[in-house]
């Protein structure tokens, strides 16, 4: 072990010990497992459907009652992906991968079929997020997972048709910007930031949440694109060099 490594260990040890003590202290004051003191949860369960006309109370909370917090969470994901991309692109060297096409016809057939199934499930989760459990975050992850199946079922080169930065970056940035634009539109109209300009629709329908529906889709687009950007960067950083060595 070098002197620099020993110095790093000496510096890290008290810091980790302090963080561990804080963690233990925090957990020692946590409620017992199964104990629930959710007064706000009980309140929202009573008023969310009459006020917002969304039968999924969680979505009403995420995109209305605390919509500003959700915007912050969306930008946390956006900034995290940007950070990962900058780090990986800085250390990655250009590589030309050889053909890695999947040879098994059964895998290719099953994989292609599952691409459509998983993407449709993701779109369903996003579209019905105001009515049933789901929403833009969950739907976006599912859509991205469905598209990644192209790589697993066909190979890296077919995947590159979907995993190009020039294609994904506008969707990632547009989804995040769309969320903010809806909030600014409310301000321009003289209402509070992220106010529901369209008003609540009919309960139990896809448009029951008014402008919450648009916020939900903005999140779905940004989350799907952000995850695909991450998949692309990791594949090009850790898979392509190994393919080039074959």
C-alpha positions as CSV (number, residue, x, y, z in Angstrom):
1,X,0.0,0.0,0.0
2,X,1.4,3.4,-1.0
3,X,1.8,6.4,1.3
4,X,-1.0,8.2,-0.6
5,X,-3.4,5.2,-0.1
6,X,-2.6,5.1,3.6
7,X,-3.2,8.9,3.9
8,X,-6.5,8.5,2.2
9,X,-7.5,5.7,4.6
10,X,-6.6,7.8,7.6
11,X,-8.7,10.7,6.3
12,X,-11.6,8.5,5.4
13,X,-11.8,6.4,8.6
14,X,-13.0,9.2,10.9
15,X,-15.4,10.6,8.3
16,X,-17.0,7.2,7.7
17,X,-17.1,6.6,11.5
18,X,-19.0,9.9,11.9
19,X,-21.4,9.2,9.1
20,X,-22.0,5.7,10.6
21,X,-22.7,7.2,14.0
22,X,-25.2,9.7,12.5
23,X,-26.9,6.9,10.6
24,X,-27.3,4.7,13.7
25,X,-28.6,7.7,15.7
26,X,-31.1,8.5,13.0
27,X,-32.4,4.9,12.7
28,X,-32.6,4.6,16.5
29,X,-35.3,7.3,16.5
30,X,-37.3,5.9,13.6
31,X,-40.8,4.6,14.2
32,X,-41.3,0.9,14.7
33,X,-41.9,-1.2,11.5
34,X,-45.5,-0.9,10.4
35,X,-46.1,2.1,12.6
36,X,-47.9,4.8,10.6
37,X,-48.4,8.5,11.6
38,X,-49.5,9.7,8.2
39,X,-52.0,12.4,9.0
40,X,-51.3,14.0,5.6
41,X,-51.8,10.7,3.8
42,X,-55.2,10.3,5.4
43,X,-56.1,13.8,4.5
44,X,-55.1,13.5,0.9
45,X,-56.9,10.2,0.5
46,X,-60.1,12.1,1.4
47,X,-59.7,15.2,-0.7
48,X,-57.6,14.3,-3.7
49,X,-60.3,12.6,-5.8
50,X,-62.9,15.3,-5.2
51,X,-60.4,18.2,-5.8
52,X,-58.2,16.8,-8.6
53,X,-60.5,14.1,-10.1
54,X,-57.5,11.6,-10.3
55,X,-58.2,8.2,-8.8
56,X,-54.5,7.6,-8.4
57,X,-53.8,9.8,-5.3
58,X,-50.1,9.4,-5.6
59,X,-50.0,11.0,-9.0
60,X,-52.1,13.9,-7.7
61,X,-49.5,14.4,-5.0
62,X,-46.6,14.1,-7.4
63,X,-47.8,16.4,-10.1
64,X,-50.0,18.8,-8.2
65,X,-49.8,19.1,-4.4
66,X,-46.0,18.8,-4.5
67,X,-45.4,19.4,-8.2
68,X,-42.5,21.8,-7.6
69,X,-40.6,19.0,-5.7
70,X,-41.1,16.7,-8.6
71,X,-39.6,19.2,-10.9
72,X,-36.5,19.1,-8.7
73,X,-36.4,15.3,-8.8
74,X,-36.6,15.4,-12.6
75,X,-33.7,17.8,-12.8
76,X,-31.7,15.6,-10.3
77,X,-32.0,12.8,-12.8
78,X,-31.1,15.1,-15.7
79,X,-28.0,16.5,-13.9
80,X,-26.9,13.0,-12.9
81,X,-27.1,11.7,-16.4
82,X,-25.2,14.7,-17.7
83,X,-22.5,14.0,-15.0
84,X,-22.2,10.4,-16.0
85,X,-22.0,11.2,-19.7
86,X,-19.2,13.8,-19.1
87,X,-17.2,11.3,-17.0
88,X,-17.5,8.4,-19.4
89,X,-16.9,10.4,-22.5
90,X,-13.8,11.9,-21.0
91,X,-12.2,8.5,-20.5
92,X,-13.6,6.6,-23.5
93,X,-11.5,6.1,-26.6
94,X,-13.2,5.7,-30.0
95,X,-13.6,2.0,-30.9
96,X,-14.9,0.1,-33.9
97,X,-16.8,-2.9,-32.7
98,X,-17.0,-6.1,-34.7
99,X,-20.3,-7.7,-35.6
100,X,-21.9,-9.1,-32.4
101,X,-25.3,-10.1,-33.9
102,X,-27.2,-12.6,-31.9
103,X,-27.1,-16.0,-33.7
104,X,-30.0,-17.8,-32.0
105,X,-33.2,-17.4,-34.0
106,X,-35.3,-18.3,-30.9
107,X,-33.7,-15.5,-28.9
108,X,-34.1,-13.0,-31.8
109,X,-37.8,-13.9,-32.3
110,X,-38.6,-13.8,-28.6
111,X,-36.6,-10.7,-28.0
112,X,-38.2,-8.8,-30.8
113,X,-41.7,-9.8,-29.6
114,X,-40.9,-8.7,-26.1
115,X,-39.6,-5.3,-27.3
116,X,-43.2,-4.4,-28.4
117,X,-44.7,-5.9,-25.2
118,X,-42.5,-4.1,-22.8
119,X,-42.8,-0.7,-24.6
120,X,-46.6,-1.0,-24.7
121,X,-46.6,-1.8,-21.0
122,X,-44.5,1.3,-20.4
123,X,-46.8,3.5,-22.5
124,X,-49.8,2.1,-20.6
125,X,-48.1,2.9,-17.3
126,X,-47.5,6.5,-18.4
127,X,-50.9,7.0,-20.0
128,X,-53.0,5.6,-17.1
129,X,-50.8,7.0,-14.4
130,X,-53.6,9.4,-13.3
131,X,-56.1,6.6,-13.1
132,X,-54.3,3.5,-11.9
133,X,-50.9,2.8,-10.2
134,X,-48.1,4.0,-12.5
135,X,-47.1,7.3,-14.0
136,X,-44.4,9.0,-16.0
137,X,-41.4,7.9,-13.9
138,X,-42.4,4.2,-14.0
139,X,-43.6,4.3,-17.6
140,X,-40.4,6.0,-18.8
141,X,-38.2,3.4,-17.2
142,X,-40.3,0.6,-18.7
143,X,-40.1,2.1,-22.2
144,X,-36.4,2.4,-22.0
145,X,-36.1,-1.2,-20.8
146,X,-38.2,-2.3,-23.8
147,X,-35.9,-0.5,-26.2
148,X,-32.8,-2.0,-24.5
149,X,-34.1,-5.4,-25.5
150,X,-33.1,-4.6,-29.0
151,X,-29.5,-4.9,-27.9
152,X,-30.2,-8.2,-26.1
153,X,-32.2,-9.7,-28.9
154,X,-30.3,-8.4,-32.0
155,X,-26.9,-7.1,-31.0
156,X,-25.1,-3.8,-30.5
157,X,-25.2,-2.5,-34.0
158,X,-29.0,-2.7,-34.4
159,X,-29.2,-1.0,-30.9
160,X,-27.2,1.9,-32.1
161,X,-30.2,3.0,-34.3
162,X,-32.0,3.8,-31.1
163,X,-29.0,4.7,-28.9
164,X,-27.6,7.8,-30.7
165,X,-27.0,10.9,-28.6
166,X,-28.3,13.2,-31.3
167,X,-31.6,11.3,-31.2
168,X,-31.9,11.0,-27.4
169,X,-30.6,14.4,-26.2
170,X,-33.5,16.5,-27.6
171,X,-36.0,14.2,-25.9
172,X,-34.2,14.3,-22.6
173,X,-33.8,18.0,-22.6
174,X,-37.3,18.6,-24.1
175,X,-39.0,16.6,-21.4
176,X,-37.3,18.5,-18.6
177,X,-37.9,21.8,-20.4
178,X,-41.5,20.9,-21.0
179,X,-42.2,20.5,-17.3
180,X,-40.8,24.0,-16.6
181,X,-42.6,25.5,-19.5
182,X,-46.0,24.3,-18.1
183,X,-45.1,25.9,-14.8
184,X,-44.2,29.2,-16.5
185,X,-47.3,29.1,-18.6
186,X,-49.3,29.2,-15.4
187,X,-47.3,32.2,-14.2
188,X,-47.9,34.0,-17.4
189,X,-51.6,33.4,-17.1
190,X,-51.5,35.0,-13.6
191,X,-51.8,31.8,-11.6
192,X,-49.3,30.1,-9.3
193,X,-46.4,28.1,-10.7
194,X,-47.6,24.7,-12.1
195,X,-51.2,25.6,-11.5
196,X,-53.6,23.3,-13.3
197,X,-54.6,25.6,-16.2
198,X,-56.8,23.0,-18.0
199,X,-58.9,22.2,-14.9
200,X,-59.8,18.7,-13.6
201,X,-61.6,16.6,-16.2
202,X,-63.9,13.6,-15.7
203,X,-62.8,11.3,-13.0
204,X,-61.5,8.0,-14.2
205,X,-60.5,9.2,-17.7
206,X,-57.0,9.6,-19.3
207,X,-57.5,13.4,-19.2
208,X,-58.9,13.6,-15.7
209,X,-55.9,15.5,-14.3
210,X,-56.0,18.4,-16.7
211,X,-52.5,19.8,-17.2
212,X,-51.2,17.1,-14.8
213,X,-51.5,14.8,-17.8
214,X,-49.0,17.0,-19.7
215,X,-46.6,17.0,-16.8
216,X,-46.8,13.3,-16.5
217,X,-45.9,12.8,-20.2
218,X,-43.1,15.4,-19.9
219,X,-41.6,13.3,-17.1
220,X,-42.1,10.0,-19.1
221,X,-40.2,11.4,-22.1
222,X,-37.3,12.7,-20.0
223,X,-37.0,9.6,-17.9
224,X,-37.1,7.3,-20.9
225,X,-34.5,9.3,-22.8
226,X,-32.2,9.7,-19.8
227,X,-32.1,6.0,-19.1
228,X,-31.4,5.3,-22.8
229,X,-28.5,7.8,-22.7
230,X,-27.1,6.0,-19.6
231,X,-27.4,2.6,-21.3
232,X,-25.7,3.9,-24.4
233,X,-22.8,5.4,-22.5
234,X,-22.2,2.3,-20.4
235,X,-22.4,0.0,-23.4
236,X,-19.9,2.1,-25.4
237,X,-17.6,2.4,-22.4
238,X,-17.5,-1.1,-21.1
239,X,-18.9,-3.4,-23.9
240,X,-17.5,-2.0,-27.2
241,X,-13.8,-2.2,-26.2
242,X,-14.3,-5.9,-25.4
243,X,-16.0,-6.5,-28.8
244,X,-13.1,-4.8,-30.5
245,X,-10.7,-7.2,-28.9
246,X,-12.3,-10.3,-30.4
